[in-house]
């Protein structure tokens, strides 16, 4: 297969080259023949082709035209549906057929991992699970618990909708070119569907709260809530945004939509 040798930094291209890690990822994903998989950023196919030996078909979304073209002329390309476009603009609903939920996989470009996660969250109702690799620092924020500095908007937005499990870390020398940071493979399983109006309200509350994380919650959210709103929900208004729980944020958002 003619490989595009150009490494496009702007697309966060760090290709997996460590066969042991690729095997470990496959074991974690445990692909089954008729699963409906979508891979984000297949690149040179490090995960794509090993996955294809277990499944019948695979949708892939790749922004780099040269890499997409290389994939299209590979001997196994007949099993691939290639979408050459920005995954942030991809409508995953177009792949949801006959009630079969999607399984998403990706070694995400570092610069895009947070916006990609927020984009996936819009589709959590049609997703069975998500196995993604991203920088360890982002994985730590996703899993973080209240009262920690790393607990923030991303932690709440993810944990409000998904179970999250850190699978394993991956060192820079498992990639070419080597990234500067350690990566982490994680699994997300959506376990709560938020209706659109609640999801939108949660998003507003989180943006506002964590843009003022050193303030008391009653101050940070003063444009949305009165002091007694916090008391009614059993939330101490002098707490800081990082001291509230995921359920506190859901209850606050729900009190606006109800
Ligand atoms: N999956 C391959 C691997 O593990 O070797 C490549 C991983 S590399 C970290 C990220 C891949 O995502 C690259 O192929 C890059 O071109 C692609 N990519 C970057 N931004 C993208 C976007 N917005 N939409 C779709 N693909 C994107």
Boltz pocket constraint, residues with backbone or C-beta under 6 A from the ligand:
constraints:
  - pocket:
      binder: B
      contacts: [[A, 10], [A, 11], [A, 12], [A, 13], [A, 14], [A, 15], [A, 16], [A, 17], [A, 40], [A, 41], [A, 42], [A, 43], [A, 44], [A, 45], [A, 46], [A, 47], [A, 61], [A, 62], [A, 63], [A, 64], [A, 67], [A, 85], [A, 86], [A, 87], [A, 88], [A, 106], [A, 107], [A, 108], [A, 109], [A, 110], [A, 112]]
      max_distance: 6.0
